Amino acid sequence: MDVYEAVTSRRAVRGFTDQQVPREVLERVLSAAAWSPSGSNLQPWHAYVLTGEPLAELKKRASERAAAGDPWDEPEYQMYPSELKSPYRERRSDFGEKRYGSLGISRDDWDARRRAATENWACFGAPAALFCYIDREMGRPQWSDVGMYLQTVMLLLRAEGLHSCAQMAWSVYRRTVAEVLSPPDGLVLYCGMAIGYEDVTVGYARTGRVPLDETVTFVEGWHGTRTPCRPGHQGVEPNNNNNQRDIS
Ligand SMILES: Cc1cc2nc3c(=O)[nH]c(=O)nc-3n(C[C@H](O)[C@H](O)[C@H](O)COP(=O)(O)O)c2cc1C
């Protein structure tokens, strides 16, 4: 499988068979994913892989919490801005319509939507899951490094014939996850990930993407009143600030 195929065949799979994922496959994937880039090579990800009894126990505890209507744990980070502005608001609403529409759930049926979301606590039936933490002291660039790491993991899983679903949802039950994983103090749970073989009998609607020109701007020449850079000059003034030590 080439990289393009890995990228385009990866999607959030929400239905897995109970076929076990061999430990050596997970080790191969995570050993390769360790080559993900990170600013100054901090490698700020802390990944825990759960299978077997511990995963079954976590699913049970989280499902019980959800069934009991237990309130979510206090958030350690904000999943989304409280007021999503355009165009993100519309994109989220499109996603919701696709995701829940494919399950026959109408736009306003919030109860049914909530019930569908509880499948998160079963990891959508996946027999393996990864939980990714980051040190509380890390900043936005390191959170972005962790995102690159997770995408690398998901692409490598494709190369192994596996599928995944990133699950930020687990952050709302982070205390339950911590009961099972016992991570050291100082780590924040960013995201879970269901991992396994796709159950092809489970229907889904493929999410689309906005046209390229909504998210990408090619700058190929100087137009209008913009002052061109001097030839050979990249438009950045020399940096004489000695406080700037390392930008790699
Ligand atoms: C960081 C992150 C967290 C996510 N959390 C969840 C989640 O908790 N539950 C879920 O069902 N999907 C989750 N998703 C999946 C997204 O909804 C999905 O990636 C998006 O709609 C695009 O669809 P695609 O991945 O199938 O292309 C998450 C994705 C990312 C990248």
The ligand as an SDF file (V2000), in Angstrom:
LIG
                    3D

 31 33  0  0  0  0  0  0  0  0999 V2000
   -8.4290   14.1520   17.3230 C   0  0  0  0  0  0  0  0  0  0  0  0
   -9.6660   13.4430   16.8460 C   0  0  0  0  0  0  0  0  0  0  0  0
  -10.6250   13.0490   17.7550 C   0  0  0  0  0  0  0  0  0  0  0  0
  -11.7630   12.3530   17.3360 C   0  0  0  0  0  0  0  0  0  0  0  0
  -12.6570   11.9000   18.2870 N   0  0  0  0  0  0  0  0  0  0  0  0
  -13.6970   11.1460   17.8920 C   0  0  0  0  0  0  0  0  0  0  0  0
  -14.5450   10.5520   18.8770 C   0  0  0  0  0  0  0  0  0  0  0  0
  -14.3960   10.7510   20.0730 O   0  0  0  0  0  0  0  0  0  0  0  0
  -15.5360    9.7360   18.4510 N   0  0  0  0  0  0  0  0  0  0  0  0
  -15.7520    9.4890   17.1180 C   0  0  0  0  0  0  0  0  0  0  0  0
  -16.6720    8.7230   16.7970 O   0  0  0  0  0  0  0  0  0  0  0  0
  -14.9640   10.0470   16.1540 N   0  0  0  0  0  0  0  0  0  0  0  0
  -13.9300   10.8430   16.5230 C   0  0  0  0  0  0  0  0  0  0  0  0
  -13.0790   11.3650   15.5690 N   0  0  0  0  0  0  0  0  0  0  0  0
  -13.3020   11.0830   14.1540 C   0  0  0  0  0  0  0  0  0  0  0  0
  -13.7430   12.3010   13.3470 C   0  0  0  0  0  0  0  0  0  0  0  0
  -15.1100   12.5290   13.5440 O   0  0  0  0  0  0  0  0  0  0  0  0
  -13.4070   12.0370   11.8850 C   0  0  0  0  0  0  0  0  0  0  0  0
  -12.0100   11.9160   11.7440 O   0  0  0  0  0  0  0  0  0  0  0  0
  -13.8930   13.1470   10.9620 C   0  0  0  0  0  0  0  0  0  0  0  0
  -15.2850   13.2550   10.9840 O   0  0  0  0  0  0  0  0  0  0  0  0
  -13.4340   12.9220    9.5220 C   0  0  0  0  0  0  0  0  0  0  0  0
  -13.8930   11.6730    9.0600 O   0  0  0  0  0  0  0  0  0  0  0  0
  -12.9090   10.5290    8.5730 P   0  0  0  0  0  0  0  0  0  0  0  0
  -11.8450   10.3540    9.6550 O   0  0  0  0  0  0  0  0  0  0  0  0
  -13.7690    9.2980    8.4600 O   0  0  0  0  0  0  0  0  0  0  0  0
  -12.2960   10.9660    7.2950 O   0  0  0  0  0  0  0  0  0  0  0  0
  -11.9480   12.0780   15.9750 C   0  0  0  0  0  0  0  0  0  0  0  0
  -10.9800   12.5050   15.0510 C   0  0  0  0  0  0  0  0  0  0  0  0
   -9.8560   13.1690   15.4810 C   0  0  0  0  0  0  0  0  0  0  0  0
   -8.8040   13.5720   14.4770 C   0  0  0  0  0  0  0  0  0  0  0  0
  1  2  1  0
  2  3  1  0
  2 30  2  0
  3  4  2  0
  4  5  1  0
  4 28  1  0
  5  6  2  0
  6  7  1  0
  6 13  1  0
  7  8  2  0
  7  9  1  0
  9 10  1  0
 10 11  2  0
 10 12  1  0
 12 13  2  0
 13 14  1  0
 14 15  1  0
 14 28  1  0
 15 16  1  0
 16 17  1  0
 16 18  1  0
 18 19  1  0
 18 20  1  0
 20 21  1  0
 20 22  1  0
 22 23  1  0
 23 24  1  0
 24 25  2  0
 24 26  1  0
 24 27  1  0
 28 29  2  0
 29 30  1  0
 30 31  1  0
M  END
$$$$
